[in-house]
Structure formats: C-alpha cells, structure tokens
Amino acid sequence: MATKRSAGLLLYRRRDARVQVLLGHMGGPFWASRDDAAWSIPKGEYTPDEDPMAAARREFEEELGLQPPVGDWIPLGETRQSNGKVVTVWAMEGDLDTSLVVPGTFTMEWPRGSGVQQEFPEIDRAEWFGVGTGREKLVASQRVFLDRLEPFL
C-alpha cells in the first residue's frame, strides 16, 4: 500500500515585533470541543503524480477559500505523522484577513454507524497565533514545522 502524502503552506506575519502563524481549527464532530492540539497547518492529500508545491497551493485554497498571498516559498521539509502519512510543508511570509475565510467541506457518516451522511467544514475557523501559542494549538506531529521555521525569522 502506498504511503499517503499531504502538502501544506504555513503562512506567517510580523506584528508588533512578534511573529504570528496562521492555523486552522480542524472541523467535524471529533474536534468540535477541543482546542489545544486541535489546529493544523492548511494542508491536504495529493496523488503521486501531483507536484507537492502545487498540492500545497490547491489545499490552501480549498481549506480557506482564499488564494495564498504572493511570496517566496520556504521549504520546511517533511515529517511522518503517527498514522504513517508523510506531510510536506512550506512557509511563506504574508498576510490574510481571517474574516474572509470560507472553508471547504467534507462529508462523513455521523453519528458513526447511523448511515447518515453529513457535511462538515474542513476547518471551522482560522486564526493568527504567536509562535508559542501556535505550538500549543497545533497537533503534535506538526509542531516540528514551527521549529524549522524559526531560523528564517
């Protein structure tokens, strides 16, 4: 079985001599009552024949409903999550108005075993966080990307 792969874009900005990162709170019933370790870098799966950077751009647009700003893409490498999926992330300095976010959706059976299909937002909100707070908010497997971003700040 082929390894699943995701690609994402970590947007960051500078505010009052502080760096902030843009994260999305994962949508759906599993994450609804969680906050710490329930946020993600905008990312998504891609197929072996798709360019990972193109996938990161596409997934950013799908998850946030907005195009990423124009800027230089900084490669932050990849990491393997506990589920085996390999995630590749780039960072970019830029700004985005979170009030304009219109998240994409996914469909799943909910409640499980009910046979009822419901639609949920991929992310239910996007917010800017200082790097320290962002580390607490991010799912554990993605925190390494904040470490890798620091030398570029």
C-alpha positions in Angstrom: 0.0 0.0 0.0 1.4 3.4 -1.0 2.2 5.9 1.7 -0.4 8.7 1.9 1.1 12.2 1.5 -0.1 15.7 2.3 1.3 19.1 1.5 0.7 22.4 3.2 1.6 26.1 3.5 2.3 27.7 6.8 1.7 31.4 6.5 3.4 33.8 8.9 3.5 37.5 9.5 5.2 40.0 11.8 3.0 42.1 14.2 4.4 44.4 16.9 7.9 42.7 16.8 6.2 39.3 17.1 5.8 36.6 14.6 2.4 35.1 14.1 1.4 31.9 12.3 -1.9 31.1 10.6 -3.6 27.9 11.7 -6.9 26.3 11.0 -9.0 24.6 13.7 -10.0 21.2 12.3 -13.6 20.8 11.5 -16.0 18.0 12.2 -17.5 16.5 15.4 -14.3 14.9 16.6 -12.5 18.2 17.0 -15.5 20.4 18.0 -14.9 20.5 21.7 -11.1 20.5 21.5 -8.8 23.5 21.3 -5.2 22.7 22.3 -3.6 20.2 19.8 -6.7 20.6 17.5 -5.3 23.0 15.0 -3.5 22.3 11.7 -1.4 24.0 9.0 -3.7 24.3 6.0 -2.8 21.1 4.1 -4.2 18.1 2.3 -3.5 14.9 0.5 -2.1 14.7 -3.0 -1.5 11.9 -5.5 1.9 10.6 -6.6 1.7 12.3 -10.0 0.9 15.8 -8.5 3.6 18.3 -7.6 3.7 18.7 -3.8 4.0 22.5 -4.0 1.0 22.7 -6.4 -0.9 20.5 -4.0 0.0 22.8 -1.1 -1.3 25.8 -3.0 -4.5 23.9 -4.0 -5.2 22.7 -0.5 -4.6 26.2 1.0 -7.3 27.5 -1.4 -9.6 24.6 -0.7 -9.4 24.7 3.1 -9.5 28.5 3.4 -11.4 29.6 0.3 -8.7 32.1 -0.4 -5.5 32.1 -2.6 -2.2 32.3 -0.7 -0.5 35.6 -1.0 2.3 36.1 -3.4 5.7 35.5 -1.8 8.7 33.3 -1.5 8.1 29.7 -0.5 10.5 28.4 2.2 10.8 24.6 2.3 10.4 23.2 5.8 10.8 19.6 4.8 8.6 16.7 5.7 7.6 14.7 8.7 5.8 11.4 9.2 2.6 11.5 11.4 1.6 8.8 13.8 -0.9 7.4 11.2 2.0 7.0 8.7 1.1 9.9 6.5 4.0 12.0 5.3 3.4 15.7 5.5 5.5 18.2 3.5 5.2 21.9 4.4 6.5 25.2 3.0 6.3 28.6 4.9 5.6 32.0 3.4 5.6 35.4 4.9 2.3 37.2 4.1 -1.0 38.4 5.5 -4.5 37.2 5.2 -7.8 38.5 6.6 -9.3 35.6 8.6 -12.8 37.2 8.4 -12.7 36.3 4.6 -12.1 32.6 5.1 -14.8 30.4 3.5 -13.7 26.8 4.4 -14.2 23.9 2.1 -16.2 20.9 3.3 -16.1 17.1 3.6 -18.8 14.5 4.0 -18.7 11.7 6.5 -21.1 9.3 8.3 -22.2 11.0 11.5 -23.1 9.7 14.0 -20.9 6.7 13.2 -22.9 3.7 12.3 -26.1 5.7 11.7 -25.9 5.6 7.9 -26.5 9.4 7.8 -24.0 11.4 5.7 -23.3 14.9 7.0 -21.2 17.7 5.6 -18.6 19.5 7.8 -16.1 22.3 7.2 -12.5 21.1 6.7 -11.6 23.8 9.2 -14.2 25.6 11.2 -12.1 28.8 11.8 -8.7 30.2 11.0 -6.7 32.4 13.4 -3.3 34.0 13.8 -1.3 32.9 16.8 2.1 33.8 18.3 4.6 31.0 17.7 4.5 29.9 21.3 0.7 29.7 21.5 0.7 28.2 18.0 2.9 25.4 19.3 0.2 24.6 21.9 -2.6 24.8 19.4 -1.0 22.6 16.7 -1.4 18.9 16.6 1.8 17.4 18.0 3.0 15.9 14.7 3.1 19.3 13.0 5.0 21.3 15.8 8.3 20.4 14.1 7.5 22.8 11.3 7.5 25.7 13.8 10.9 24.6 14.9 12.1 24.6 11.3 10.6 28.0 10.7 12.5 29.8 13.5 15.9 30.1 11.6 14.1 32.0 8.9 12.5 34.6 11.2 
